[in-house]
Amino acid sequence: MSDVGLYGLAVMGQNFALNMASHGFSVCVGNRSPAKVSLTVNRAKAEGNLPLIGSNDAEDFVKKLSKPRKVIILVMAGKPVDETIATLSQYMEPGDVIVDGGNEWFQNTLRRGETLSAKGIHFIGMGISGGEEGARNGPSLMPGGPKVAYDMIAPIIKKCAAQVNDGPCTGYVGPIGSGNYVKM
């Protein structure tokens, strides 16, 4: 079982998945396009046999994650986020967490948080700064959502964030919507 899932394998998603794997977390990746899954799995092998596996099916992707499940999505803002959440959440359980790492308007994050909360699924909107290089080698991460959900992902994001003299470039920003608001 993988420690964390990352769904959405454009430049940021692929590089952040490799970042997590290079920090020793087992990662399952998924994407609408199977070619991007294969590409990411092959990159993980080429970069030192990193602990990363792929899945081409949403249900299988979720089943490959240890409970409580932690899923980071990095897809285009707007409707694609809603569609991805709808697809993945149907296979998730109360207590699991979805983290949207895209550049999203905070009002959309609030709405999604309410919808998922009704299912017992935690939701975090997490701004990510640093571009492609940061995603791979250490971005600044701004998570906002339920503190219990932050505590679930903190061990992962604290290791994968950029590191400075006084620690990682991340921390609990506040309630749902605040991470995306800070990023704006």
DABEL-V143550 format. One record per backbone hydrogen bond with DSSP energy under -0.5 kcal/mol. CO is the residue of the C=O (numbers start at 1). NH is the residue of the N-H. Records with the same first field share a line. If there is no record, write none. Layout:
BEGIN
CO=NH, NH
END
This chain:
BEGIN
2=66
4=28
5=72
6=8, 30
7=74
10=14
11=15
12=16
13=17
14=18
15=19
16=20
17=21
18=22
19=23
20=23, 25
21=24, 51
26=3, 4
27=53
28=6
29=55
30=8
32=34
33=36, 37
34=38
35=39
36=40
37=41
38=42
39=43
40=44
41=45
42=46
43=47
44=50
45=48, 49
50=52
51=27
53=29
55=31
57=61
58=62
59=63
60=64
61=64
62=65
64=2
69=97
70=5
71=73, 99
72=7
73=101
74=10
76=81
78=81, 82
79=83
80=84
81=85
82=86
83=87
84=88
85=89
86=90
88=91
89=92
93=96
96=122
97=71
98=100, 124
99=73, 101
100=126
102=104
105=108, 109
106=110
107=111
108=112
109=113
110=114
111=115
112=116
113=117
114=118
116=119, 121
117=120
120=95
122=98
123=146
124=100, 126
125=127, 144
127=142
129=140
130=134
131=135
132=136
133=137
134=138
139=141, 162
140=129
141=171
142=127
143=173, 174
144=125, 177
146=149, 150
147=151
148=152
149=153
150=154
151=155
153=156, 157
154=158
155=159
156=160
157=161
160=139
162=169
164=167
167=164
168=170
169=141
171=143, 173
174=145
175=178
177=181
178=182
179=183
180=184
END
